[in-house]
Amino acid sequence: MKLSKRIRWACHIENMNIRKAARVFGVHRRTVRKSLQYSVPPGYRRSRPSKRPELDEFARIIDRTLESDGHSPKKHRHTVKRIFERLRDEYGFSGGYTIKDH
């Protein structure tokens, strides 16, 4: 945040160009442009939503299980491992325990 303010000050008030600001502050020119474009840095944004094709059809089952667990005592609630085992054994889930983003 402080760096963004310093970049904006240098470019807007001191009339420093983008290339020189990038060199002075040790950042890429795209970073300087983003600092000039946004008053508050936008942070990380995904270019597209993550895909979960293996898990999508089982999402409702997982949601129902977690909803029903909300009324159970803490010791009787499903763990992630137990939910995975139920999906695999009762519903034929063919995915792994962990699903990696591609």
Phi and psi restraints in degrees (range 20) as a CNS / XPLOR table:
assign (resid 1 and name C) (resid 2 and name N)
       (resid 2 and name CA) (resid 2 and name C) 1.0 -64.9 20.0 2
assign (resid 2 and name N) (resid 2 and name CA)
       (resid 2 and name C) (resid 3 and name N) 1.0 -40.6 20.0 2
assign (resid 2 and name C) (resid 3 and name N)
       (resid 3 and name CA) (resid 3 and name C) 1.0 -61.9 20.0 2
assign (resid 3 and name N) (resid 3 and name CA)
       (resid 3 and name C) (resid 4 and name N) 1.0 -42.3 20.0 2
assign (resid 3 and name C) (resid 4 and name N)
       (resid 4 and name CA) (resid 4 and name C) 1.0 -59.9 20.0 2
assign (resid 4 and name N) (resid 4 and name CA)
       (resid 4 and name C) (resid 5 and name N) 1.0 -42.9 20.0 2
assign (resid 4 and name C) (resid 5 and name N)
       (resid 5 and name CA) (resid 5 and name C) 1.0 -64.4 20.0 2
assign (resid 5 and name N) (resid 5 and name CA)
       (resid 5 and name C) (resid 6 and name N) 1.0 -41.3 20.0 2
assign (resid 5 and name C) (resid 6 and name N)
       (resid 6 and name CA) (resid 6 and name C) 1.0 -65.3 20.0 2
assign (resid 6 and name N) (resid 6 and name CA)
       (resid 6 and name C) (resid 7 and name N) 1.0 -39.4 20.0 2
assign (resid 6 and name C) (resid 7 and name N)
       (resid 7 and name CA) (resid 7 and name C) 1.0 -64.5 20.0 2
assign (resid 7 and name N) (resid 7 and name CA)
       (resid 7 and name C) (resid 8 and name N) 1.0 -45.9 20.0 2
assign (resid 7 and name C) (resid 8 and name N)
       (resid 8 and name CA) (resid 8 and name C) 1.0 -61.2 20.0 2
assign (resid 8 and name N) (resid 8 and name CA)
       (resid 8 and name C) (resid 9 and name N) 1.0 -41.9 20.0 2
assign (resid 8 and name C) (resid 9 and name N)
       (resid 9 and name CA) (resid 9 and name C) 1.0 -61.8 20.0 2
assign (resid 9 and name N) (resid 9 and name CA)
       (resid 9 and name C) (resid 10 and name N) 1.0 -47.6 20.0 2
assign (resid 9 and name C) (resid 10 and name N)
       (resid 10 and name CA) (resid 10 and name C) 1.0 -62.1 20.0 2
assign (resid 10 and name N) (resid 10 and name CA)
       (resid 10 and name C) (resid 11 and name N) 1.0 -40.8 20.0 2
assign (resid 10 and name C) (resid 11 and name N)
       (resid 11 and name CA) (resid 11 and name C) 1.0 -80.1 20.0 2
assign (resid 11 and name N) (resid 11 and name CA)
       (resid 11 and name C) (resid 12 and name N) 1.0 -40.7 20.0 2
assign (resid 11 and name C) (resid 12 and name N)
       (resid 12 and name CA) (resid 12 and name C) 1.0 -83.8 20.0 2
assign (resid 12 and name N) (resid 12 and name CA)
       (resid 12 and name C) (resid 13 and name N) 1.0 -42.4 20.0 2
assign (resid 12 and name C) (resid 13 and name N)
       (resid 13 and name CA) (resid 13 and name C) 1.0 -90.2 20.0 2
assign (resid 13 and name N) (resid 13 and name CA)
       (resid 13 and name C) (resid 14 and name N) 1.0 -46.1 20.0 2
assign (resid 13 and name C) (resid 14 and name N)
       (resid 14 and name CA) (resid 14 and name C) 1.0 -90.7 20.0 2
assign (resid 14 and name N) (resid 14 and name CA)
       (resid 14 and name C) (resid 15 and name N) 1.0 0.8 20.0 2
assign (resid 14 and name C) (resid 15 and name N)
       (resid 15 and name CA) (resid 15 and name C) 1.0 56.8 20.0 2
assign (resid 15 and name N) (resid 15 and name CA)
       (resid 15 and name C) (resid 16 and name N) 1.0 37.5 20.0 2
assign (resid 15 and name C) (resid 16 and name N)
       (resid 16 and name CA) (resid 16 and name C) 1.0 -79.6 20.0 2
assign (resid 16 and name N) (resid 16 and name CA)
       (resid 16 and name C) (resid 17 and name N) 1.0 137.7 20.0 2
assign (resid 16 and name C) (resid 17 and name N)
       (resid 17 and name CA) (resid 17 and name C) 1.0 -80.5 20.0 2
assign (resid 17 and name N) (resid 17 and name CA)
       (resid 17 and name C) (resid 18 and name N) 1.0 167.5 20.0 2
assign (resid 17 and name C) (resid 18 and name N)
       (resid 18 and name CA) (resid 18 and name C) 1.0 -62.0 20.0 2
assign (resid 18 and name N) (resid 18 and name CA)
       (resid 18 and name C) (resid 19 and name N) 1.0 -44.1 20.0 2
assign (resid 18 and name C) (resid 19 and name N)
       (resid 19 and name CA) (resid 19 and name C) 1.0 -62.1 20.0 2
assign (resid 19 and name N) (resid 19 and name CA)
       (resid 19 and name C) (resid 20 and name N) 1.0 -44.8 20.0 2
assign (resid 19 and name C) (resid 20 and name N)
       (resid 20 and name CA) (resid 20 and name C) 1.0 -67.5 20.0 2
assign (resid 20 and name N) (resid 20 and name CA)
       (resid 20 and name C) (resid 21 and name N) 1.0 -39.8 20.0 2
assign (resid 20 and name C) (resid 21 and name N)
       (resid 21 and name CA) (resid 21 and name C) 1.0 -61.4 20.0 2
assign (resid 21 and name N) (resid 21 and name CA)
       (resid 21 and name C) (resid 22 and name N) 1.0 -40.7 20.0 2
assign (resid 21 and name C) (resid 22 and name N)
       (resid 22 and name CA) (resid 22 and name C) 1.0 -61.6 20.0 2
assign (resid 22 and name N) (resid 22 and name CA)
       (resid 22 and name C) (resid 23 and name N) 1.0 -42.1 20.0 2
assign (resid 22 and name C) (resid 23 and name N)
       (resid 23 and name CA) (resid 23 and name C) 1.0 -68.6 20.0 2
assign (resid 23 and name N) (resid 23 and name CA)
       (resid 23 and name C) (resid 24 and name N) 1.0 -44.7 20.0 2
assign (resid 23 and name C) (resid 24 and name N)
       (resid 24 and name CA) (resid 24 and name C) 1.0 -65.1 20.0 2
assign (resid 24 and name N) (resid 24 and name CA)
       (resid 24 and name C) (resid 25 and name N) 1.0 -43.2 20.0 2
assign (resid 24 and name C) (resid 25 and name N)
       (resid 25 and name CA) (resid 25 and name C) 1.0 -91.9 20.0 2
assign (resid 25 and name N) (resid 25 and name CA)
       (resid 25 and name C) (resid 26 and name N) 1.0 -4.8 20.0 2
assign (resid 25 and name C) (resid 26 and name N)
       (resid 26 and name CA) (resid 26 and name C) 1.0 70.5 20.0 2
assign (resid 26 and name N) (resid 26 and name CA)
       (resid 26 and name C) (resid 27 and name N) 1.0 35.8 20.0 2
assign (resid 26 and name C) (resid 27 and name N)
       (resid 27 and name CA) (resid 27 and name C) 1.0 -126.6 20.0 2
assign (resid 27 and name N) (resid 27 and name CA)
       (resid 27 and name C) (resid 28 and name N) 1.0 169.3 20.0 2
assign (resid 27 and name C) (resid 28 and name N)
       (resid 28 and name CA) (resid 28 and name C) 1.0 -75.8 20.0 2
assign (resid 28 and name N) (resid 28 and name CA)
       (resid 28 and name C) (resid 29 and name N) 1.0 154.3 20.0 2
assign (resid 28 and name C) (resid 29 and name N)
       (resid 29 and name CA) (resid 29 and name C) 1.0 -59.6 20.0 2
assign (resid 29 and name N) (resid 29 and name CA)
       (resid 29 and name C) (resid 30 and name N) 1.0 -34.4 20.0 2
assign (resid 29 and name C) (resid 30 and name N)
       (resid 30 and name CA) (resid 30 and name C) 1.0 -62.4 20.0 2
assign (resid 30 and name N) (resid 30 and name CA)
       (resid 30 and name C) (resid 31 and name N) 1.0 -36.1 20.0 2
assign (resid 30 and name C) (resid 31 and name N)
       (resid 31 and name CA) (resid 31 and name C) 1.0 -64.9 20.0 2
assign (resid 31 and name N) (resid 31 and name CA)
       (resid 31 and name C) (resid 32 and name N) 1.0 -41.2 20.0 2
assign (resid 31 and name C) (resid 32 and name N)
       (resid 32 and name CA) (resid 32 and name C) 1.0 -62.3 20.0 2
assign (resid 32 and name N) (resid 32 and name CA)
       (resid 32 and name C) (resid 33 and name N) 1.0 -45.0 20.0 2
assign (resid 32 and name C) (resid 33 and name N)
       (resid 33 and name CA) (resid 33 and name C) 1.0 -61.2 20.0 2
assign (resid 33 and name N) (resid 33 and name CA)
       (resid 33 and name C) (resid 34 and name N) 1.0 -41.5 20.0 2
assign (resid 33 and name C) (resid 34 and name N)
       (resid 34 and name CA) (resid 34 and name C) 1.0 -63.6 20.0 2
assign (resid 34 and name N) (resid 34 and name CA)
       (resid 34 and name C) (resid 35 and name N) 1.0 -40.8 20.0 2
assign (resid 34 and name C) (resid 35 and name N)
       (resid 35 and name CA) (resid 35 and name C) 1.0 -62.3 20.0 2
assign (resid 35 and name N) (resid 35 and name CA)
       (resid 35 and name C) (resid 36 and name N) 1.0 -36.0 20.0 2
assign (resid 35 and name C) (resid 36 and name N)
       (resid 36 and name CA) (resid 36 and name C) 1.0 -76.3 20.0 2
assign (resid 36 and name N) (resid 36 and name CA)
       (resid 36 and name C) (resid 37 and name N) 1.0 -31.7 20.0 2
assign (resid 36 and name C) (resid 37 and name N)
       (resid 37 and name CA) (resid 37 and name C) 1.0 -75.5 20.0 2
assign (resid 37 and name N) (resid 37 and name CA)
       (resid 37 and name C) (resid 38 and name N) 1.0 -38.8 20.0 2
assign (resid 37 and name C) (resid 38 and name N)
       (resid 38 and name CA) (resid 38 and name C) 1.0 -114.0 20.0 2
assign (resid 38 and name N) (resid 38 and name CA)
       (resid 38 and name C) (resid 39 and name N) 1.0 136.0 20.0 2
assign (resid 38 and name C) (resid 39 and name N)
       (resid 39 and name CA) (resid 39 and name C) 1.0 -73.4 20.0 2
assign (resid 39 and name N) (resid 39 and name CA)
       (resid 39 and name C) (resid 40 and name N) 1.0 -29.8 20.0 2
assign (resid 39 and name C) (resid 40 and name N)
       (resid 40 and name CA) (resid 40 and name C) 1.0 -120.0 20.0 2
assign (resid 40 and name N) (resid 40 and name CA)
       (resid 40 and name C) (resid 41 and name N) 1.0 129.5 20.0 2
assign (resid 40 and name C) (resid 41 and name N)
       (resid 41 and name CA) (resid 41 and name C) 1.0 -55.5 20.0 2
assign (resid 41 and name N) (resid 41 and name CA)
       (resid 41 and name C) (resid 42 and name N) 1.0 133.2 20.0 2
assign (resid 41 and name C) (resid 42 and name N)
       (resid 42 and name CA) (resid 42 and name C) 1.0 -73.1 20.0 2
assign (resid 42 and name N) (resid 42 and name CA)
       (resid 42 and name C) (resid 43 and name N) 1.0 -17.6 20.0 2
assign (resid 42 and name C) (resid 43 and name N)
       (resid 43 and name CA) (resid 43 and name C) 1.0 77.2 20.0 2
assign (resid 43 and name N) (resid 43 and name CA)
       (resid 43 and name C) (resid 44 and name N) 1.0 -169.5 20.0 2
assign (resid 43 and name C) (resid 44 and name N)
       (resid 44 and name CA) (resid 44 and name C) 1.0 -78.0 20.0 2
assign (resid 44 and name N) (resid 44 and name CA)
       (resid 44 and name C) (resid 45 and name N) 1.0 134.3 20.0 2
assign (resid 44 and name C) (resid 45 and name N)
       (resid 45 and name CA) (resid 45 and name C) 1.0 -132.5 20.0 2
assign (resid 45 and name N) (resid 45 and name CA)
       (resid 45 and name C) (resid 46 and name N) 1.0 131.0 20.0 2
assign (resid 45 and name C) (resid 46 and name N)
       (resid 46 and name CA) (resid 46 and name C) 1.0 -70.7 20.0 2
assign (resid 46 and name N) (resid 46 and name CA)
       (resid 46 and name C) (resid 47 and name N) 1.0 144.6 20.0 2
assign (resid 46 and name C) (resid 47 and name N)
       (resid 47 and name CA) (resid 47 and name C) 1.0 -74.7 20.0 2
assign (resid 47 and name N) (resid 47 and name CA)
       (resid 47 and name C) (resid 48 and name N) 1.0 -29.6 20.0 2
assign (resid 47 and name C) (resid 48 and name N)
       (resid 48 and name CA) (resid 48 and name C) 1.0 -151.8 20.0 2
assign (resid 48 and name N) (resid 48 and name CA)
       (resid 48 and name C) (resid 49 and name N) 1.0 156.3 20.0 2
assign (resid 48 and name C) (resid 49 and name N)
       (resid 49 and name CA) (resid 49 and name C) 1.0 -63.5 20.0 2
assign (resid 49 and name N) (resid 49 and name CA)
       (resid 49 and name C) (resid 50 and name N) 1.0 149.5 20.0 2
assign (resid 49 and name C) (resid 50 and name N)
       (resid 50 and name CA) (resid 50 and name C) 1.0 -67.0 20.0 2
assign (resid 50 and name N) (resid 50 and name CA)
       (resid 50 and name C) (resid 51 and name N) 1.0 147.1 20.0 2
assign (resid 50 and name C) (resid 51 and name N)
       (resid 51 and name CA) (resid 51 and name C) 1.0 -98.2 20.0 2
assign (resid 51 and name N) (resid 51 and name CA)
       (resid 51 and name C) (resid 52 and name N) 1.0 139.5 20.0 2
assign (resid 51 and name C) (resid 52 and name N)
       (resid 52 and name CA) (resid 52 and name C) 1.0 -136.5 20.0 2
assign (resid 52 and name N) (resid 52 and name CA)
       (resid 52 and name C) (resid 53 and name N) 1.0 58.8 20.0 2
assign (resid 52 and name C) (resid 53 and name N)
       (resid 53 and name CA) (resid 53 and name C) 1.0 -61.2 20.0 2
assign (resid 53 and name N) (resid 53 and name CA)
       (resid 53 and name C) (resid 54 and name N) 1.0 -33.5 20.0 2
assign (resid 53 and name C) (resid 54 and name N)
       (resid 54 and name CA) (resid 54 and name C) 1.0 -71.2 20.0 2
assign (resid 54 and name N) (resid 54 and name CA)
       (resid 54 and name C) (resid 55 and name N) 1.0 -33.5 20.0 2
assign (resid 54 and name C) (resid 55 and name N)
       (resid 55 and name CA) (resid 55 and name C) 1.0 -95.2 20.0 2
assign (resid 55 and name N) (resid 55 and name CA)
       (resid 55 and name C) (resid 56 and name N) 1.0 -19.7 20.0 2
assign (resid 55 and name C) (resid 56 and name N)
       (resid 56 and name CA) (resid 56 and name C) 1.0 -54.5 20.0 2
assign (resid 56 and name N) (resid 56 and name CA)
       (resid 56 and name C) (resid 57 and name N) 1.0 -43.9 20.0 2
assign (resid 56 and name C) (resid 57 and name N)
       (resid 57 and name CA) (resid 57 and name C) 1.0 -71.2 20.0 2
assign (resid 57 and name N) (resid 57 and name CA)
       (resid 57 and name C) (resid 58 and name N) 1.0 -15.2 20.0 2
assign (resid 57 and name C) (resid 58 and name N)
       (resid 58 and name CA) (resid 58 and name C) 1.0 -101.8 20.0 2
assign (resid 58 and name N) (resid 58 and name CA)
       (resid 58 and name C) (resid 59 and name N) 1.0 -0.3 20.0 2
assign (resid 58 and name C) (resid 59 and name N)
       (resid 59 and name CA) (resid 59 and name C) 1.0 -61.4 20.0 2
assign (resid 59 and name N) (resid 59 and name CA)
       (resid 59 and name C) (resid 60 and name N) 1.0 -40.8 20.0 2
assign (resid 59 and name C) (resid 60 and name N)
       (resid 60 and name CA) (resid 60 and name C) 1.0 -64.6 20.0 2
assign (resid 60 and name N) (resid 60 and name CA)
       (resid 60 and name C) (resid 61 and name N) 1.0 -37.8 20.0 2
assign (resid 60 and name C) (resid 61 and name N)
       (resid 61 and name CA) (resid 61 and name C) 1.0 -63.6 20.0 2
assign (resid 61 and name N) (resid 61 and name CA)
       (resid 61 and name C) (resid 62 and name N) 1.0 -44.2 20.0 2
assign (resid 61 and name C) (resid 62 and name N)
       (resid 62 and name CA) (resid 62 and name C) 1.0 -63.2 20.0 2
assign (resid 62 and name N) (resid 62 and name CA)
       (resid 62 and name C) (resid 63 and name N) 1.0 -43.9 20.0 2
assign (resid 62 and name C) (resid 63 and name N)
       (resid 63 and name CA) (resid 63 and name C) 1.0 -61.0 20.0 2
assign (resid 63 and name N) (resid 63 and name CA)
       (resid 63 and name C) (resid 64 and name N) 1.0 -43.7 20.0 2
assign (resid 63 and name C) (resid 64 and name N)
       (resid 64 and name CA) (resid 64 and name C) 1.0 -61.8 20.0 2
assign (resid 64 and name N) (resid 64 and name CA)
       (resid 64 and name C) (resid 65 and name N) 1.0 -42.0 20.0 2
assign (resid 64 and name C) (resid 65 and name N)
       (resid 65 and name CA) (resid 65 and name C) 1.0 -61.9 20.0 2
assign (resid 65 and name N) (resid 65 and name CA)
       (resid 65 and name C) (resid 66 and name N) 1.0 -44.4 20.0 2
assign (resid 65 and name C) (resid 66 and name N)
       (resid 66 and name CA) (resid 66 and name C) 1.0 -68.3 20.0 2
assign (resid 66 and name N) (resid 66 and name CA)
       (resid 66 and name C) (resid 67 and name N) 1.0 -35.7 20.0 2
assign (resid 66 and name C) (resid 67 and name N)
       (resid 67 and name CA) (resid 67 and name C) 1.0 -63.6 20.0 2
assign (resid 67 and name N) (resid 67 and name CA)
       (resid 67 and name C) (resid 68 and name N) 1.0 -44.9 20.0 2
assign (resid 67 and name C) (resid 68 and name N)
       (resid 68 and name CA) (resid 68 and name C) 1.0 -67.2 20.0 2
assign (resid 68 and name N) (resid 68 and name CA)
       (resid 68 and name C) (resid 69 and name N) 1.0 -29.8 20.0 2
assign (resid 68 and name C) (resid 69 and name N)
       (resid 69 and name CA) (resid 69 and name C) 1.0 -70.0 20.0 2
assign (resid 69 and name N) (resid 69 and name CA)
       (resid 69 and name C) (resid 70 and name N) 1.0 -22.0 20.0 2
assign (resid 69 and name C) (resid 70 and name N)
       (resid 70 and name CA) (resid 70 and name C) 1.0 -61.6 20.0 2
assign (resid 70 and name N) (resid 70 and name CA)
       (resid 70 and name C) (resid 71 and name N) 1.0 -25.6 20.0 2
assign (resid 70 and name C) (resid 71 and name N)
       (resid 71 and name CA) (resid 71 and name C) 1.0 -95.1 20.0 2
assign (resid 71 and name N) (resid 71 and name CA)
       (resid 71 and name C) (resid 72 and name N) 1.0 -6.8 20.0 2
assign (resid 71 and name C) (resid 72 and name N)
       (resid 72 and name CA) (resid 72 and name C) 1.0 -89.9 20.0 2
assign (resid 72 and name N) (resid 72 and name CA)
       (resid 72 and name C) (resid 73 and name N) 1.0 157.1 20.0 2
assign (resid 72 and name C) (resid 73 and name N)
       (resid 73 and name CA) (resid 73 and name C) 1.0 -62.6 20.0 2
assign (resid 73 and name N) (resid 73 and name CA)
       (resid 73 and name C) (resid 74 and name N) 1.0 155.0 20.0 2
assign (resid 73 and name C) (resid 74 and name N)
       (resid 74 and name CA) (resid 74 and name C) 1.0 -56.9 20.0 2
assign (resid 74 and name N) (resid 74 and name CA)
       (resid 74 and name C) (resid 75 and name N) 1.0 -38.7 20.0 2
assign (resid 74 and name C) (resid 75 and name N)
       (resid 75 and name CA) (resid 75 and name C) 1.0 -68.0 20.0 2
assign (resid 75 and name N) (resid 75 and name CA)
       (resid 75 and name C) (resid 76 and name N) 1.0 -19.4 20.0 2
assign (resid 75 and name C) (resid 76 and name N)
       (resid 76 and name CA) (resid 76 and name C) 1.0 -100.7 20.0 2
assign (resid 76 and name N) (resid 76 and name CA)
       (resid 76 and name C) (resid 77 and name N) 1.0 2.8 20.0 2
assign (resid 76 and name C) (resid 77 and name N)
       (resid 77 and name CA) (resid 77 and name C) 1.0 -78.7 20.0 2
assign (resid 77 and name N) (resid 77 and name CA)
       (resid 77 and name C) (resid 78 and name N) 1.0 155.8 20.0 2
assign (resid 77 and name C) (resid 78 and name N)
       (resid 78 and name CA) (resid 78 and name C) 1.0 -73.6 20.0 2
assign (resid 78 and name N) (resid 78 and name CA)
       (resid 78 and name C) (resid 79 and name N) 1.0 139.6 20.0 2
assign (resid 78 and name C) (resid 79 and name N)
       (resid 79 and name CA) (resid 79 and name C) 1.0 -91.3 20.0 2
assign (resid 79 and name N) (resid 79 and name CA)
       (resid 79 and name C) (resid 80 and name N) 1.0 168.4 20.0 2
assign (resid 79 and name C) (resid 80 and name N)
       (resid 80 and name CA) (resid 80 and name C) 1.0 -60.6 20.0 2
assign (resid 80 and name N) (resid 80 and name CA)
       (resid 80 and name C) (resid 81 and name N) 1.0 -40.8 20.0 2
assign (resid 80 and name C) (resid 81 and name N)
       (resid 81 and name CA) (resid 81 and name C) 1.0 -62.4 20.0 2
assign (resid 81 and name N) (resid 81 and name CA)
       (resid 81 and name C) (resid 82 and name N) 1.0 -42.3 20.0 2
assign (resid 81 and name C) (resid 82 and name N)
       (resid 82 and name CA) (resid 82 and name C) 1.0 -67.2 20.0 2
assign (resid 82 and name N) (resid 82 and name CA)
       (resid 82 and name C) (resid 83 and name N) 1.0 -39.0 20.0 2
assign (resid 82 and name C) (resid 83 and name N)
       (resid 83 and name CA) (resid 83 and name C) 1.0 -62.5 20.0 2
assign (resid 83 and name N) (resid 83 and name CA)
       (resid 83 and name C) (resid 84 and name N) 1.0 -43.9 20.0 2
assign (resid 83 and name C) (resid 84 and name N)
       (resid 84 and name CA) (resid 84 and name C) 1.0 -59.6 20.0 2
assign (resid 84 and name N) (resid 84 and name CA)
       (resid 84 and name C) (resid 85 and name N) 1.0 -45.8 20.0 2
assign (resid 84 and name C) (resid 85 and name N)
       (resid 85 and name CA) (resid 85 and name C) 1.0 -62.3 20.0 2
assign (resid 85 and name N) (resid 85 and name CA)
       (resid 85 and name C) (resid 86 and name N) 1.0 -41.2 20.0 2
assign (resid 85 and name C) (resid 86 and name N)
       (resid 86 and name CA) (resid 86 and name C) 1.0 -65.1 20.0 2
assign (resid 86 and name N) (resid 86 and name CA)
       (resid 86 and name C) (resid 87 and name N) 1.0 -42.3 20.0 2
assign (resid 86 and name C) (resid 87 and name N)
       (resid 87 and name CA) (resid 87 and name C) 1.0 -60.3 20.0 2
assign (resid 87 and name N) (resid 87 and name CA)
       (resid 87 and name C) (resid 88 and name N) 1.0 -43.6 20.0 2
assign (resid 87 and name C) (resid 88 and name N)
       (resid 88 and name CA) (resid 88 and name C) 1.0 -67.0 20.0 2
assign (resid 88 and name N) (resid 88 and name CA)
       (resid 88 and name C) (resid 89 and name N) 1.0 -47.8 20.0 2
assign (resid 88 and name C) (resid 89 and name N)
       (resid 89 and name CA) (resid 89 and name C) 1.0 -79.6 20.0 2
assign (resid 89 and name N) (resid 89 and name CA)
       (resid 89 and name C) (resid 90 and name N) 1.0 -43.4 20.0 2
assign (resid 89 and name C) (resid 90 and name N)
       (resid 90 and name CA) (resid 90 and name C) 1.0 -91.5 20.0 2
assign (resid 90 and name N) (resid 90 and name CA)
       (resid 90 and name C) (resid 91 and name N) 1.0 -28.6 20.0 2
assign (resid 90 and name C) (resid 91 and name N)
       (resid 91 and name CA) (resid 91 and name C) 1.0 -118.4 20.0 2
assign (resid 91 and name N) (resid 91 and name CA)
       (resid 91 and name C) (resid 92 and name N) 1.0 0.6 20.0 2
assign (resid 91 and name C) (resid 92 and name N)
       (resid 92 and name CA) (resid 92 and name C) 1.0 74.1 20.0 2
assign (resid 92 and name N) (resid 92 and name CA)
       (resid 92 and name C) (resid 93 and name N) 1.0 30.9 20.0 2
assign (resid 92 and name C) (resid 93 and name N)
       (resid 93 and name CA) (resid 93 and name C) 1.0 -66.2 20.0 2
assign (resid 93 and name N) (resid 93 and name CA)
       (resid 93 and name C) (resid 94 and name N) 1.0 127.4 20.0 2
assign (resid 93 and name C) (resid 94 and name N)
       (resid 94 and name CA) (resid 94 and name C) 1.0 -103.1 20.0 2
assign (resid 94 and name N) (resid 94 and name CA)
       (resid 94 and name C) (resid 95 and name N) 1.0 -1.8 20.0 2
assign (resid 94 and name C) (resid 95 and name N)
       (resid 95 and name CA) (resid 95 and name C) 1.0 -78.0 20.0 2
assign (resid 95 and name N) (resid 95 and name CA)
       (resid 95 and name C) (resid 96 and name N) 1.0 173.8 20.0 2
assign (resid 95 and name C) (resid 96 and name N)
       (resid 96 and name CA) (resid 96 and name C) 1.0 -88.4 20.0 2
assign (resid 96 and name N) (resid 96 and name CA)
       (resid 96 and name C) (resid 97 and name N) 1.0 179.2 20.0 2
assign (resid 96 and name C) (resid 97 and name N)
       (resid 97 and name CA) (resid 97 and name C) 1.0 -66.3 20.0 2
assign (resid 97 and name N) (resid 97 and name CA)
       (resid 97 and name C) (resid 98 and name N) 1.0 -40.7 20.0 2
assign (resid 97 and name C) (resid 98 and name N)
       (resid 98 and name CA) (resid 98 and name C) 1.0 -110.8 20.0 2
assign (resid 98 and name N) (resid 98 and name CA)
       (resid 98 and name C) (resid 99 and name N) 1.0 144.0 20.0 2
assign (resid 98 and name C) (resid 99 and name N)
       (resid 99 and name CA) (resid 99 and name C) 1.0 -117.0 20.0 2
assign (resid 99 and name N) (resid 99 and name CA)
       (resid 99 and name C) (resid 100 and name N) 1.0 123.6 20.0 2
assign (resid 99 and name C) (resid 100 and name N)
       (resid 100 and name CA) (resid 100 and name C) 1.0 -94.9 20.0 2
assign (resid 100 and name N) (resid 100 and name CA)
       (resid 100 and name C) (resid 101 and name N) 1.0 142.9 20.0 2
assign (resid 100 and name C) (resid 101 and name N)
       (resid 101 and name CA) (resid 101 and name C) 1.0 -73.0 20.0 2
assign (resid 101 and name N) (resid 101 and name CA)
       (resid 101 and name C) (resid 102 and name N) 1.0 143.2 20.0 2
